[in-house]
């Protein structure tokens, strides 16, 4: 943050004005400021640094959504901004296209913008009014957050993923335990994780109220970025002797698969406590669980198996590139042959505004990031959050299942 503020040093609690490296909005929140921006005759401060996404409800299922998409496209065309219209979810496209790089400051009008901290940068969600300012000025004020360190000891066992780690962390500190704080993750557990799992962890830090999540970039991150960008980037690490508000240790080697019971991601328990709960709706994908690591482990578990009677599996890749890779690896063929519904890249039912919504009394096991009452449809529906591995195992049994027995 000191770099973004053009200062040598900053301290927790300090108010600073930071320069933004990249910013974006999408069709759900961008139109809240587009018209006023145009009416005032404002200009975008740097057209190479502002991006427009159409990703939450595409293709649209309501006229209102179609109108929002039109406004977003027209705004992008008016200012000559880069537009992603249905190519994938913003939180996958940003790192996938090399727009999120170590050492940067990124803001977006989506709470899960904190995802990119997995690459060693500061990224956070802001409101539409704030984004109007950023689009015009290229800067925004922030308070330097205090930090909680999560020391991840040991290596995750097979069938346990980054999604399990973050749900365990949220259950420890609660849904507001990190309000306007940084959640930093370090240790052997991180080094052994793929970048996909790391992004799943940082994605959900906001579910504990965090301002951002972050991990130190390493060789896996640098390898991930190869071929995605030719831009130079700065790498920063925590200072030796850094002061943390709290240090929490998680033994990854002993961590079981975790499932969040309906109502909050903080309602997380070991899978053994909810194993056997019947469910017919399964969602595999989204910005939290729709990457290649997720589909590969699900495909491994489901190989040679069938969906349990009555189970409907909806698959939502996070981007077209992931979709194409799944085609190349035979994953799409495998899933569709099983009877799964393979969808185009988008947020789907996660935000409650698009296809795949839940009806009264339906029980769903989902890889998405939120399970508040009414989040994905009827208020009487029940949403359990789980990792892609747990969702895949549950598809076989038609009830919440421990994936480790299938690996």
C-alpha positions, 0 to 999 in steps of 0.5 A: 500500500505504501507503493500505491500511496507513493510513500516510503512507509505507511502504518495501520490506521493511517489514511492514504490516497492510493494510485490505482493500477487497474479498476473495473466494474460490471453490468450489475453496478456500473450502470449506477454511475454511467449516466451521471458520468456521461451527463457531467461530461467526465473523462476516464483518467486512463483508458488502458486501466479501466475495464468493463465486464458483462458477467453476472447475468449473461445471457440475460433472463430479464429485460432489466438485465438486458438493459443493464448490459446494453448500458455497459456495452455503450459506456465501454464503446463511448470511452474506448474501454476494454470490454469482456461481454460474456467471456467469463467472470471478472475474478477469473479474467483479471488474473487469467489475462495478466491484468492482476500482477504482484505489487499492484493496487486494484479496485473493482465494484465487486466484493470478491475483488479480494481474489487477486491477493493470491498473486501478491497484490492489494485488491479490494471491492469498492462501491459504484460512487467510489468507482466513478471517482476512480474512473475519473481520477485514478486514485482513492483514499483508504485506511491502512488495515491491520492484519491477521496472519493465518499460519497454514502448517502442513500439507493438505491431504487428498480431497481437501482444497483451498475452499476448505481452508478458507471456510475453516478460517472464517468459522474461527473468526466469524463473519465479521472477525476481520472487518476492514482488516487484511487476512494474510496466509502463509506457511507450508500449506500455501506453498503446496497449494496451486494458484487456483486454491489460493485464489479461492481462499482470497476470494472468500476473505470478504466473507469474514469482513476483510478489506483484502486477502493476501499471500506472498508471491512465489515460483508458482505465481511467477509460473502462472503469470508466464505467457499472460503478461510481458509487463514488469511487476514489483514483488513485495513480502511482509517485513521481518518482525511484522506486527499482526493483530492476531496469529491463527494456526491451522493444521492443514495436514489434519484438516478434513473437508469442510462444509458451511451449513445454510445461513452463512459461510461462517457456519462451517463444520467438518463434513462428518457433522453433515454427512448424509444430508440429502440434496438434489441440486449441485452447483460446480463452478463460479468465481470460487470453484470454477477453475481447472483445479476444481474441474480436474478433481471433480472429474477424477472423483466422478470418473466411471460414476453416475449421478445419483437418481434425481440429482441435477448438476449444474456446471459453470466454468469461470471463463471461456479459456477454462471451458475450452481447456475442459473440452480438450481434457474431455471433462465436458464430455464426461460431465455432459455424458453423466447428465450434467448441465454445462453452462456458459461462463457466468455467475449463474445462480450465485447472485440469485439473479440468473438461471439455476435458482432454487425453489421452495425447500430445495437443498443445494450443495454449491462451490459458490461463496455465499449461502445466506437465506434467499441468496440463490432463490426461495427463502426456504431453500437451503444452501450448503457450501463445499469444495468442488471435491465434496460437491463431486462426491455428493453428486454420486450419493445424492447427499453430502459426502466425504470426497476422500473415500473416492480418491 
